Amino acid sequence: MTTQLLEHVVRTRTEYGAVLLDERTGRYFTLNPTADLAVGILMDGGTAAQAARAVTEAYEVDGTTALADIEALTRALRAAGLVR
């Protein structure tokens, strides 16, 4: 299953990660650098497993934890109405 930002959501990278702007509500959501890395891979068509692998290569975290965190992030973004 792919994860894509909905058309009313804009992602802007910052020096601290990224922000997601929901243009319908005006609400901003911040992503730390780890979450932004994962979201970037997912938005490019990558899988949660591929995103977890990239996170484990960039940060000191084991694969099981990275995958669980990315799946939780994806669920949270869906619940907030930011991704499909």
HTML snippet that shows the backbone in 3Dmol.js (N, CA, C, O; Angstrom):
<script src="https://3Dmol.org/build/3Dmol-min.js"></script>
<div id="view" style="width:600px;height:400px;position:relative"></div>
<script>
const pdb = `
ATOM      1  N   MET A   1       0.843  -1.181   0.000  1.00  0.00           N
ATOM      2  CA  MET A   1       0.000   0.000   0.000  1.00  0.00           C
ATOM      3  C   MET A   1       0.884   1.239   0.000  1.00  0.00           C
ATOM      4  O   MET A   1       1.797   1.362   0.817  1.00  0.00           O
ATOM      5  N   THR A   2       0.610   2.151  -0.916  1.00  0.00           N
ATOM      6  CA  THR A   2       1.380   3.386  -0.966  1.00  0.00           C
ATOM      7  C   THR A   2       0.738   4.434  -0.071  1.00  0.00           C
ATOM      8  O   THR A   2      -0.453   4.382   0.236  1.00  0.00           O
ATOM      9  N   THR A   3       1.544   5.361   0.325  1.00  0.00           N
ATOM     10  CA  THR A   3       1.089   6.465   1.161  1.00  0.00           C
ATOM     11  C   THR A   3       1.385   7.753   0.413  1.00  0.00           C
ATOM     12  O   THR A   3       2.529   8.005   0.035  1.00  0.00           O
ATOM     13  N   GLN A   4       0.368   8.565   0.198  1.00  0.00           N
ATOM     14  CA  GLN A   4       0.527   9.821  -0.518  1.00  0.00           C
ATOM     15  C   GLN A   4      -0.146  10.950   0.246  1.00  0.00           C
ATOM     16  O   GLN A   4      -1.192  10.758   0.865  1.00  0.00           O
ATOM     17  N   LEU A   5       0.467  12.132   0.196  1.00  0.00           N
ATOM     18  CA  LEU A   5      -0.179  13.306   0.775  1.00  0.00           C
ATOM     19  C   LEU A   5      -1.450  13.602  -0.005  1.00  0.00           C
ATOM     20  O   LEU A   5      -1.484  13.454  -1.227  1.00  0.00           O
ATOM     21  N   LEU A   6      -2.484  14.017   0.693  1.00  0.00           N
ATOM     22  CA  LEU A   6      -3.709  14.429   0.022  1.00  0.00           C
ATOM     23  C   LEU A   6      -3.476  15.774  -0.661  1.00  0.00           C
ATOM     24  O   LEU A   6      -2.554  16.509  -0.309  1.00  0.00           O
ATOM     25  N   GLU A   7      -4.316  16.084  -1.634  1.00  0.00           N
ATOM     26  CA  GLU A   7      -4.103  17.285  -2.451  1.00  0.00           C
ATOM     27  C   GLU A   7      -4.166  18.586  -1.668  1.00  0.00           C
ATOM     28  O   GLU A   7      -3.659  19.602  -2.144  1.00  0.00           O
ATOM     29  N   HIS A   8      -4.761  18.593  -0.498  1.00  0.00           N
ATOM     30  CA  HIS A   8      -4.852  19.817   0.303  1.00  0.00           C
ATOM     31  C   HIS A   8      -3.727  19.930   1.336  1.00  0.00           C
ATOM     32  O   HIS A   8      -3.779  20.781   2.225  1.00  0.00           O
ATOM     33  N   VAL A   9      -2.714  19.069   1.216  1.00  0.00           N
ATOM     34  CA  VAL A   9      -1.603  19.065   2.172  1.00  0.00           C
ATOM     35  C   VAL A   9      -0.311  19.430   1.451  1.00  0.00           C
ATOM     36  O   VAL A   9       0.013  18.873   0.402  1.00  0.00           O
ATOM     37  N   VAL A  10       0.417  20.373   2.033  1.00  0.00           N
ATOM     38  CA  VAL A  10       1.687  20.825   1.476  1.00  0.00           C
ATOM     39  C   VAL A  10       2.801  20.464   2.457  1.00  0.00           C
ATOM     40  O   VAL A  10       2.704  20.745   3.652  1.00  0.00           O
ATOM     41  N   ARG A  11       3.847  19.846   1.944  1.00  0.00           N
ATOM     42  CA  ARG A  11       5.029  19.502   2.753  1.00  0.00           C
ATOM     43  C   ARG A  11       6.143  20.486   2.427  1.00  0.00           C
ATOM     44  O   ARG A  11       6.491  20.685   1.263  1.00  0.00           O
ATOM     45  N   THR A  12       6.695  21.098   3.464  1.00  0.00           N
ATOM     46  CA  THR A  12       7.806  22.028   3.303  1.00  0.00           C
ATOM     47  C   THR A  12       8.927  21.594   4.224  1.00  0.00           C
ATOM     48  O   THR A  12       8.743  21.491   5.437  1.00  0.00           O
ATOM     49  N   ARG A  13      10.083  21.343   3.648  1.00  0.00           N
ATOM     50  CA  ARG A  13      11.234  20.940   4.443  1.00  0.00           C
ATOM     51  C   ARG A  13      11.834  22.158   5.126  1.00  0.00           C
ATOM     52  O   ARG A  13      11.865  23.255   4.568  1.00  0.00           O
ATOM     53  N   THR A  14      12.306  21.941   6.339  1.00  0.00           N
ATOM     54  CA  THR A  14      12.939  22.996   7.132  1.00  0.00           C
ATOM     55  C   THR A  14      14.275  22.489   7.641  1.00  0.00           C
ATOM     56  O   THR A  14      14.625  21.326   7.438  1.00  0.00           O
ATOM     57  N   GLU A  15      15.009  23.351   8.293  1.00  0.00           N
ATOM     58  CA  GLU A  15      16.278  22.903   8.859  1.00  0.00           C
ATOM     59  C   GLU A  15      16.065  21.957  10.047  1.00  0.00           C
ATOM     60  O   GLU A  15      17.017  21.326  10.507  1.00  0.00           O
ATOM     61  N   TYR A  16      14.850  21.854  10.540  1.00  0.00           N
ATOM     62  CA  TYR A  16      14.530  21.010  11.683  1.00  0.00           C
ATOM     63  C   TYR A  16      13.700  19.793  11.309  1.00  0.00           C
ATOM     64  O   TYR A  16      13.191  19.107  12.195  1.00  0.00           O
ATOM     65  N   GLY A  17      13.549  19.505  10.014  1.00  0.00           N
ATOM     66  CA  GLY A  17      12.721  18.395   9.553  1.00  0.00           C
ATOM     67  C   GLY A  17      11.796  18.879   8.466  1.00  0.00           C
ATOM     68  O   GLY A  17      12.233  19.162   7.350  1.00  0.00           O
ATOM     69  N   ALA A  18      10.510  18.977   8.784  1.00  0.00           N
ATOM     70  CA  ALA A  18       9.532  19.467   7.804  1.00  0.00           C
ATOM     71  C   ALA A  18       8.253  19.856   8.529  1.00  0.00           C
ATOM     72  O   ALA A  18       8.037  19.516   9.692  1.00  0.00           O
ATOM     73  N   VAL A  19       7.422  20.576   7.806  1.00  0.00           N
ATOM     74  CA  VAL A  19       6.062  20.856   8.285  1.00  0.00           C
ATOM     75  C   VAL A  19       5.095  20.411   7.204  1.00  0.00           C
ATOM     76  O   VAL A  19       5.387  20.484   6.010  1.00  0.00           O
ATOM     77  N   LEU A  20       3.953  19.954   7.643  1.00  0.00           N
ATOM     78  CA  LEU A  20       2.850  19.639   6.750  1.00  0.00           C
ATOM     79  C   LEU A  20       1.758  20.648   7.041  1.00  0.00           C
ATOM     80  O   LEU A  20       1.362  20.822   8.194  1.00  0.00           O
ATOM     81  N   LEU A  21       1.272  21.310   6.015  1.00  0.00           N
ATOM     82  CA  LEU A  21       0.206  22.288   6.157  1.00  0.00           C
ATOM     83  C   LEU A  21      -1.067  21.714   5.552  1.00  0.00           C
ATOM     84  O   LEU A  21      -1.100  21.363   4.372  1.00  0.00           O
ATOM     85  N   ASP A  22      -2.099  21.623   6.354  1.00  0.00           N
ATOM     86  CA  ASP A  22      -3.415  21.246   5.861  1.00  0.00           C
ATOM     87  C   ASP A  22      -4.084  22.545   5.422  1.00  0.00           C
ATOM     88  O   ASP A  22      -4.524  23.332   6.261  1.00  0.00           O
ATOM     89  N   GLU A  23      -4.163  22.770   4.128  1.00  0.00           N
ATOM     90  CA  GLU A  23      -4.689  24.032   3.603  1.00  0.00           C
ATOM     91  C   GLU A  23      -6.185  24.191   3.855  1.00  0.00           C
ATOM     92  O   GLU A  23      -6.698  25.308   3.787  1.00  0.00           O
ATOM     93  N   ARG A  24      -6.890  23.114   4.141  1.00  0.00           N
ATOM     94  CA  ARG A  24      -8.326  23.230   4.457  1.00  0.00           C
ATOM     95  C   ARG A  24      -8.536  23.830   5.836  1.00  0.00           C
ATOM     96  O   ARG A  24      -9.440  24.641   6.033  1.00  0.00           O
ATOM     97  N   THR A  25      -7.701  23.434   6.793  1.00  0.00           N
ATOM     98  CA  THR A  25      -7.908  23.869   8.172  1.00  0.00           C
ATOM     99  C   THR A  25      -6.913  24.930   8.626  1.00  0.00           C
ATOM    100  O   THR A  25      -7.147  25.620   9.618  1.00  0.00           O
ATOM    101  N   GLY A  26      -5.800  25.061   7.900  1.00  0.00           N
ATOM    102  CA  GLY A  26      -4.750  25.984   8.314  1.00  0.00           C
ATOM    103  C   GLY A  26      -3.849  25.415   9.395  1.00  0.00           C
ATOM    104  O   GLY A  26      -2.991  26.122   9.923  1.00  0.00           O
ATOM    105  N   ARG A  27      -4.032  24.148   9.730  1.00  0.00           N
ATOM    106  CA  ARG A  27      -3.219  23.524  10.784  1.00  0.00           C
ATOM    107  C   ARG A  27      -1.884  23.045  10.224  1.00  0.00           C
ATOM    108  O   ARG A  27      -1.804  22.515   9.115  1.00  0.00           O
ATOM    109  N   TYR A  28      -0.840  23.249  11.025  1.00  0.00           N
ATOM    110  CA  TYR A  28       0.503  22.778  10.700  1.00  0.00           C
ATOM    111  C   TYR A  28       0.824  21.560  11.556  1.00  0.00           C
ATOM    112  O   TYR A  28       0.408  21.466  12.711  1.00  0.00           O
ATOM    113  N   PHE A  29       1.564  20.638  10.974  1.00  0.00           N
ATOM    114  CA  PHE A  29       2.042  19.455  11.680  1.00  0.00           C
ATOM    115  C   PHE A  29       3.549  19.398  11.469  1.00  0.00           C
ATOM    116  O   PHE A  29       4.014  19.463  10.331  1.00  0.00           O
ATOM    117  N   THR A  30       4.307  19.278  12.531  1.00  0.00           N
ATOM    118  CA  THR A  30       5.760  19.254  12.396  1.00  0.00           C
ATOM    119  C   THR A  30       6.265  17.816  12.348  1.00  0.00           C
ATOM    120  O   THR A  30       5.735  16.923  13.010  1.00  0.00           O
ATOM    121  N   LEU A  31       7.300  17.624  11.549  1.00  0.00           N
ATOM    122  CA  LEU A  31       7.977  16.342  11.457  1.00  0.00           C
ATOM    123  C   LEU A  31       9.433  16.552  11.837  1.00  0.00           C
ATOM    124  O   LEU A  31      10.093  17.447  11.310  1.00  0.00           O
ATOM    125  N   ASN A  32       9.932  15.732  12.748  1.00  0.00           N
ATOM    126  CA  ASN A  32      11.357  15.815  13.051  1.00  0.00           C
ATOM    127  C   ASN A  32      12.125  15.202  11.872  1.00  0.00           C
ATOM    128  O   ASN A  32      11.509  14.617  10.981  1.00  0.00           O
ATOM    129  N   PRO A  33      13.451  15.325  11.854  1.00  0.00           N
ATOM    130  CA  PRO A  33      14.214  14.818  10.709  1.00  0.00           C
ATOM    131  C   PRO A  33      13.991  13.329  10.426  1.00  0.00           C
ATOM    132  O   PRO A  33      13.973  12.921   9.265  1.00  0.00           O
ATOM    133  N   THR A  34      13.822  12.524  11.458  1.00  0.00           N
ATOM    134  CA  THR A  34      13.593  11.095  11.258  1.00  0.00           C
ATOM    135  C   THR A  34      12.250  10.861  10.570  1.00  0.00           C
ATOM    136  O   THR A  34      12.169  10.102   9.604  1.00  0.00           O
ATOM    137  N   ALA A  35      11.209  11.505  11.059  1.00  0.00           N
ATOM    138  CA  ALA A  35       9.885  11.356  10.450  1.00  0.00           C
ATOM    139  C   ALA A  35       9.882  11.911   9.033  1.00  0.00           C
ATOM    140  O   ALA A  35       9.246  11.340   8.147  1.00  0.00           O
ATOM    141  N   ASP A  36      10.585  13.020   8.807  1.00  0.00           N
ATOM    142  CA  ASP A  36      10.639  13.596   7.470  1.00  0.00           C
ATOM    143  C   ASP A  36      11.334  12.657   6.496  1.00  0.00           C
ATOM    144  O   ASP A  36      10.913  12.540   5.346  1.00  0.00           O
ATOM    145  N   LEU A  37      12.385  11.991   6.936  1.00  0.00           N
ATOM    146  CA  LEU A  37      13.068  11.009   6.100  1.00  0.00           C
ATOM    147  C   LEU A  37      12.092   9.907   5.697  1.00  0.00           C
ATOM    148  O   LEU A  37      12.003   9.546   4.524  1.00  0.00           O
ATOM    149  N   ALA A  38      11.373   9.382   6.664  1.00  0.00           N
ATOM    150  CA  ALA A  38      10.406   8.312   6.398  1.00  0.00           C
ATOM    151  C   ALA A  38       9.295   8.798   5.471  1.00  0.00           C
ATOM    152  O   ALA A  38       8.946   8.110   4.512  1.00  0.00           O
ATOM    153  N   VAL A  39       8.742   9.968   5.745  1.00  0.00           N
ATOM    154  CA  VAL A  39       7.664  10.504   4.914  1.00  0.00           C
ATOM    155  C   VAL A  39       8.153  10.729   3.484  1.00  0.00           C
ATOM    156  O   VAL A  39       7.430  10.439   2.530  1.00  0.00           O
ATOM    157  N   GLY A  40       9.349  11.232   3.333  1.00  0.00           N
ATOM    158  CA  GLY A  40       9.898  11.448   1.996  1.00  0.00           C
ATOM    159  C   GLY A  40       9.966  10.160   1.199  1.00  0.00           C
ATOM    160  O   GLY A  40       9.623  10.146   0.017  1.00  0.00           O
ATOM    161  N   ILE A  41      10.400   9.088   1.821  1.00  0.00           N
ATOM    162  CA  ILE A  41      10.484   7.796   1.145  1.00  0.00           C
ATOM    163  C   ILE A  41       9.088   7.283   0.808  1.00  0.00           C
ATOM    164  O   ILE A  41       8.858   6.783  -0.293  1.00  0.00           O
ATOM    165  N   LEU A  42       8.168   7.403   1.741  1.00  0.00           N
ATOM    166  CA  LEU A  42       6.793   6.966   1.495  1.00  0.00           C
ATOM    167  C   LEU A  42       6.148   7.760   0.361  1.00  0.00           C
ATOM    168  O   LEU A  42       5.449   7.188  -0.475  1.00  0.00           O
ATOM    169  N   MET A  43       6.381   9.081   0.328  1.00  0.00           N
ATOM    170  CA  MET A  43       5.787   9.923  -0.698  1.00  0.00           C
ATOM    171  C   MET A  43       6.382   9.627  -2.076  1.00  0.00           C
ATOM    172  O   MET A  43       5.746   9.883  -3.099  1.00  0.00           O
ATOM    173  N   ASP A  44       7.589   9.093  -2.097  1.00  0.00           N
ATOM    174  CA  ASP A  44       8.231   8.716  -3.360  1.00  0.00           C
ATOM    175  C   ASP A  44       7.835   7.308  -3.803  1.00  0.00           C
ATOM    176  O   ASP A  44       8.396   6.772  -4.758  1.00  0.00           O
ATOM    177  N   GLY A  45       6.864   6.712  -3.102  1.00  0.00           N
ATOM    178  CA  GLY A  45       6.387   5.393  -3.485  1.00  0.00           C
ATOM    179  C   GLY A  45       7.039   4.242  -2.754  1.00  0.00           C
ATOM    180  O   GLY A  45       6.759   3.079  -3.045  1.00  0.00           O
ATOM    181  N   GLY A  46       7.910   4.556  -1.800  1.00  0.00           N
ATOM    182  CA  GLY A  46       8.569   3.504  -1.035  1.00  0.00           C
ATOM    183  C   GLY A  46       7.626   2.875  -0.020  1.00  0.00           C
ATOM    184  O   GLY A  46       6.570   3.420   0.300  1.00  0.00           O
ATOM    185  N   THR A  47       8.029   1.730   0.471  1.00  0.00           N
ATOM    186  CA  THR A  47       7.245   1.020   1.474  1.00  0.00           C
ATOM    187  C   THR A  47       7.705   1.401   2.879  1.00  0.00           C
ATOM    188  O   THR A  47       8.747   2.032   3.058  1.00  0.00           O
ATOM    189  N   ALA A  48       6.917   1.009   3.859  1.00  0.00           N
ATOM    190  CA  ALA A  48       7.304   1.243   5.251  1.00  0.00           C
ATOM    191  C   ALA A  48       8.611   0.521   5.556  1.00  0.00           C
ATOM    192  O   ALA A  48       9.448   1.044   6.292  1.00  0.00           O
ATOM    193  N   ALA A  49       8.796  -0.672   4.999  1.00  0.00           N
ATOM    194  CA  ALA A  49      10.041  -1.422   5.226  1.00  0.00           C
ATOM    195  C   ALA A  49      11.242  -0.685   4.632  1.00  0.00           C
ATOM    196  O   ALA A  49      12.312  -0.654   5.240  1.00  0.00           O
ATOM    197  N   GLN A  50      11.071  -0.095   3.452  1.00  0.00           N
ATOM    198  CA  GLN A  50      12.158   0.679   2.840  1.00  0.00           C
ATOM    199  C   GLN A  50      12.465   1.925   3.664  1.00  0.00           C
ATOM    200  O   GLN A  50      13.628   2.284   3.849  1.00  0.00           O
ATOM    201  N   ALA A  51      11.426   2.577   4.154  1.00  0.00           N
ATOM    202  CA  ALA A  51      11.627   3.752   4.997  1.00  0.00           C
ATOM    203  C   ALA A  51      12.337   3.361   6.291  1.00  0.00           C
ATOM    204  O   ALA A  51      13.233   4.069   6.749  1.00  0.00           O
ATOM    205  N   ALA A  52      11.939   2.235   6.876  1.00  0.00           N
ATOM    206  CA  ALA A  52      12.587   1.769   8.114  1.00  0.00           C
ATOM    207  C   ALA A  52      14.061   1.472   7.870  1.00  0.00           C
ATOM    208  O   ALA A  52      14.902   1.790   8.710  1.00  0.00           O
ATOM    209  N   ARG A  53      14.380   0.873   6.739  1.00  0.00           N
ATOM    210  CA  ARG A  53      15.773   0.579   6.406  1.00  0.00           C
ATOM    211  C   ARG A  53      16.587   1.873   6.301  1.00  0.00           C
ATOM    212  O   ARG A  53      17.714   1.942   6.791  1.00  0.00           O
ATOM    213  N   ALA A  54      16.013   2.895   5.664  1.00  0.00           N
ATOM    214  CA  ALA A  54      16.711   4.182   5.542  1.00  0.00           C
ATOM    215  C   ALA A  54      16.916   4.814   6.910  1.00  0.00           C
ATOM    216  O   ALA A  54      17.973   5.384   7.181  1.00  0.00           O
ATOM    217  N   VAL A  55      15.920   4.718   7.764  1.00  0.00           N
ATOM    218  CA  VAL A  55      16.025   5.285   9.114  1.00  0.00           C
ATOM    219  C   VAL A  55      17.114   4.569   9.906  1.00  0.00           C
ATOM    220  O   VAL A  55      17.889   5.216  10.610  1.00  0.00           O
ATOM    221  N   THR A  56      17.184   3.246   9.801  1.00  0.00           N
ATOM    222  CA  THR A  56      18.216   2.512  10.560  1.00  0.00           C
ATOM    223  C   THR A  56      19.611   2.821  10.040  1.00  0.00           C
ATOM    224  O   THR A  56      20.583   2.754  10.792  1.00  0.00           O
ATOM    225  N   GLU A  57      19.718   3.159   8.757  1.00  0.00           N
ATOM    226  CA  GLU A  57      21.026   3.533   8.203  1.00  0.00           C
ATOM    227  C   GLU A  57      21.448   4.929   8.639  1.00  0.00           C
ATOM    228  O   GLU A  57      22.640   5.204   8.769  1.00  0.00           O
ATOM    229  N   ALA A  58      20.479   5.811   8.865  1.00  0.00           N
ATOM    230  CA  ALA A  58      20.784   7.201   9.201  1.00  0.00           C
ATOM    231  C   ALA A  58      20.844   7.461  10.708  1.00  0.00           C
ATOM    232  O   ALA A  58      21.505   8.399  11.153  1.00  0.00           O
ATOM    233  N   TYR A  59      20.157   6.635  11.486  1.00  0.00           N
ATOM    234  CA  TYR A  59      20.050   6.871  12.927  1.00  0.00           C
ATOM    235  C   TYR A  59      20.290   5.580  13.685  1.00  0.00           C
ATOM    236  O   TYR A  59      20.149   4.486  13.138  1.00  0.00           O
ATOM    237  N   GLU A  60      20.650   5.719  14.933  1.00  0.00           N
ATOM    238  CA  GLU A  60      20.886   4.553  15.778  1.00  0.00           C
ATOM    239  C   GLU A  60      19.573   4.025  16.327  1.00  0.00           C
ATOM    240  O   GLU A  60      19.164   4.367  17.437  1.00  0.00           O
ATOM    241  N   VAL A  61      18.922   3.191  15.536  1.00  0.00           N
ATOM    242  CA  VAL A  61      17.654   2.581  15.926  1.00  0.00           C
ATOM    243  C   VAL A  61      17.584   1.222  15.245  1.00  0.00           C
ATOM    244  O   VAL A  61      18.053   1.063  14.118  1.00  0.00           O
ATOM    245  N   ASP A  62      17.003   0.249  15.922  1.00  0.00           N
ATOM    246  CA  ASP A  62      16.886  -1.069  15.311  1.00  0.00           C
ATOM    247  C   ASP A  62      15.712  -1.100  14.339  1.00  0.00           C
ATOM    248  O   ASP A  62      14.805  -0.272  14.417  1.00  0.00           O
ATOM    249  N   GLY A  63      15.739  -2.053  13.434  1.00  0.00           N
ATOM    250  CA  GLY A  63      14.741  -2.148  12.375  1.00  0.00           C
ATOM    251  C   GLY A  63      13.326  -2.359  12.871  1.00  0.00           C
ATOM    252  O   GLY A  63      12.380  -1.801  12.315  1.00  0.00           O
ATOM    253  N   THR A  64      13.173  -3.164  13.918  1.00  0.00           N
ATOM    254  CA  THR A  64      11.841  -3.440  14.457  1.00  0.00           C
ATOM    255  C   THR A  64      11.214  -2.170  15.011  1.00  0.00           C
ATOM    256  O   THR A  64      10.041  -1.890  14.765  1.00  0.00           O
ATOM    257  N   THR A  65      11.992  -1.410  15.753  1.00  0.00           N
ATOM    258  CA  THR A  65      11.494  -0.157  16.324  1.00  0.00           C
ATOM    259  C   THR A  65      11.194   0.852  15.225  1.00  0.00           C
ATOM    260  O   THR A  65      10.164   1.525  15.258  1.00  0.00           O
ATOM    261  N   ALA A  66      12.099   0.957  14.248  1.00  0.00           N
ATOM    262  CA  ALA A  66      11.896   1.911  13.154  1.00  0.00           C
ATOM    263  C   ALA A  66      10.620   1.589  12.392  1.00  0.00           C
ATOM    264  O   ALA A  66       9.832   2.485  12.091  1.00  0.00           O
ATOM    265  N   LEU A  67      10.414   0.325  12.081  1.00  0.00           N
ATOM    266  CA  LEU A  67       9.215  -0.061  11.336  1.00  0.00           C
ATOM    267  C   LEU A  67       7.947   0.223  12.144  1.00  0.00           C
ATOM    268  O   LEU A  67       6.969   0.743  11.607  1.00  0.00           O
ATOM    269  N   ALA A  68       7.964  -0.114  13.418  1.00  0.00           N
ATOM    270  CA  ALA A  68       6.788   0.146  14.269  1.00  0.00           C
ATOM    271  C   ALA A  68       6.506   1.641  14.357  1.00  0.00           C
ATOM    272  O   ALA A  68       5.348   2.057  14.304  1.00  0.00           O
ATOM    273  N   ASP A  69       7.548   2.447  14.489  1.00  0.00           N
ATOM    274  CA  ASP A  69       7.368   3.902  14.560  1.00  0.00           C
ATOM    275  C   ASP A  69       6.820   4.470  13.253  1.00  0.00           C
ATOM    276  O   ASP A  69       5.971   5.361  13.270  1.00  0.00           O
ATOM    277  N   ILE A  70       7.301   3.958  12.127  1.00  0.00           N
ATOM    278  CA  ILE A  70       6.831   4.444  10.832  1.00  0.00           C
ATOM    279  C   ILE A  70       5.377   4.048  10.607  1.00  0.00           C
ATOM    280  O   ILE A  70       4.593   4.832  10.072  1.00  0.00           O
ATOM    281  N   GLU A  71       5.020   2.845  11.011  1.00  0.00           N
ATOM    282  CA  GLU A  71       3.621   2.430  10.893  1.00  0.00           C
ATOM    283  C   GLU A  71       2.723   3.286  11.779  1.00  0.00           C
ATOM    284  O   GLU A  71       1.612   3.637  11.380  1.00  0.00           O
ATOM    285  N   ALA A  72       3.198   3.627  12.989  1.00  0.00           N
ATOM    286  CA  ALA A  72       2.426   4.502  13.884  1.00  0.00           C
ATOM    287  C   ALA A  72       2.320   5.902  13.290  1.00  0.00           C
ATOM    288  O   ALA A  72       1.262   6.527  13.366  1.00  0.00           O
ATOM    289  N   LEU A  73       3.400   6.398  12.703  1.00  0.00           N
ATOM    290  CA  LEU A  73       3.381   7.715  12.052  1.00  0.00           C
ATOM    291  C   LEU A  73       2.363   7.733  10.919  1.00  0.00           C
ATOM    292  O   LEU A  73       1.592   8.683  10.785  1.00  0.00           O
ATOM    293  N   THR A  74       2.362   6.690  10.110  1.00  0.00           N
ATOM    294  CA  THR A  74       1.426   6.603   8.993  1.00  0.00           C
ATOM    295  C   THR A  74      -0.016   6.594   9.485  1.00  0.00           C
ATOM    296  O   THR A  74      -0.876   7.266   8.915  1.00  0.00           O
ATOM    297  N   ARG A  75      -0.277   5.838  10.534  1.00  0.00           N
ATOM    298  CA  ARG A  75      -1.630   5.815  11.110  1.00  0.00           C
ATOM    299  C   ARG A  75      -2.032   7.200  11.614  1.00  0.00           C
ATOM    300  O   ARG A  75      -3.170   7.625  11.416  1.00  0.00           O
ATOM    301  N   ALA A  76      -1.105   7.903  12.263  1.00  0.00           N
ATOM    302  CA  ALA A  76      -1.393   9.234  12.797  1.00  0.00           C
ATOM    303  C   ALA A  76      -1.664  10.229  11.659  1.00  0.00           C
ATOM    304  O   ALA A  76      -2.564  11.064  11.763  1.00  0.00           O
ATOM    305  N   LEU A  77      -0.893  10.140  10.585  1.00  0.00           N
ATOM    306  CA  LEU A  77      -1.107  11.031   9.441  1.00  0.00           C
ATOM    307  C   LEU A  77      -2.453  10.748   8.782  1.00  0.00           C
ATOM    308  O   LEU A  77      -3.142  11.670   8.344  1.00  0.00           O
ATOM    309  N   ARG A  78      -2.825   9.471   8.711  1.00  0.00           N
ATOM    310  CA  ARG A  78      -4.147   9.124   8.143  1.00  0.00           C
ATOM    311  C   ARG A  78      -5.252   9.655   9.033  1.00  0.00           C
ATOM    312  O   ARG A  78      -6.223  10.234   8.546  1.00  0.00           O
ATOM    313  N   ALA A  79      -5.110   9.462  10.344  1.00  0.00           N
ATOM    314  CA  ALA A  79      -6.133   9.917  11.288  1.00  0.00           C
ATOM    315  C   ALA A  79      -6.306  11.435  11.235  1.00  0.00           C
ATOM    316  O   ALA A  79      -7.404  11.951  11.446  1.00  0.00           O
ATOM    317  N   ALA A  80      -5.205  12.147  10.949  1.00  0.00           N
ATOM    318  CA  ALA A  80      -5.270  13.612  10.848  1.00  0.00           C
ATOM    319  C   ALA A  80      -5.791  14.073   9.496  1.00  0.00           C
ATOM    320  O   ALA A  80      -5.967  15.273   9.285  1.00  0.00           O
ATOM    321  N   GLY A  81      -6.043  13.145   8.572  1.00  0.00           N
ATOM    322  CA  GLY A  81      -6.565  13.501   7.261  1.00  0.00           C
ATOM    323  C   GLY A  81      -5.528  14.100   6.338  1.00  0.00           C
ATOM    324  O   GLY A  81      -5.852  14.928   5.487  1.00  0.00           O
ATOM    325  N   LEU A  82      -4.265  13.683   6.501  1.00  0.00           N
ATOM    326  CA  LEU A  82      -3.186  14.255   5.701  1.00  0.00           C
ATOM    327  C   LEU A  82      -2.735  13.349   4.562  1.00  0.00           C
ATOM    328  O   LEU A  82      -2.212  13.836   3.559  1.00  0.00           O
ATOM    329  N   VAL A  83      -2.929  12.046   4.698  1.00  0.00           N
ATOM    330  CA  VAL A  83      -2.479  11.094   3.677  1.00  0.00           C
ATOM    331  C   VAL A  83      -3.570  10.098   3.349  1.00  0.00           C
ATOM    332  O   VAL A  83      -4.531   9.927   4.098  1.00  0.00           O
ATOM    333  N   ARG A  84      -3.399   9.439   2.204  1.00  0.00           N
ATOM    334  CA  ARG A  84      -4.272   8.316   1.844  1.00  0.00           C
ATOM    335  C   ARG A  84      -3.431   7.074   1.759  1.00  0.00           C
ATOM    336  O   ARG A  84      -3.950   5.996   1.468  1.00  0.00           O
TER     337      ARG A  84
END
`;
const viewer = $3Dmol.createViewer("view");
viewer.addModel(pdb, "pdb");
viewer.setStyle({}, {cartoon: {color: "spectrum"}});
viewer.zoomTo();
viewer.render();
</script>
